[in-house]
Amino acid sequence: MSEKKEAVFRQIRVAMMAVVLPFVMAVGPVVGYIGGGWIGERVGQGPSGRLIGLVAGFAAGIYQTVMIIRRILRELK
């Protein structure tokens, strides 16, 4: 494959990863809230389960965002 085509594909990959970032940040807390509520109801701690799930979802979203940004920066080198 020519270098020009590789550069175009690299730019497309970077753009696709950048488009995914807002979804990663939104889905993590939502899934954490729902999952934490479900687990909290099973254990008998509904509201606190939701809070723990929400915090875990935020943490997972931030972690994934950092990983995606690192990959984008690697692709741009």
Number of C-alpha atoms within 10 A of each C-alpha: 5 6 8 9 10 11 13 11 12 15 15 12 14 19 12 12 15 15 11 12 17 11 12 19 19 13 15 21 24 15 16 24 23 17 18 26 23 17 16 19 15 11 10 12 14 15 14 14 23 22 18 17 25 22 17 18 25 22 16 18 22 17 13 16 20 13 12 18 15 12 13 19 11 10 13 11 5
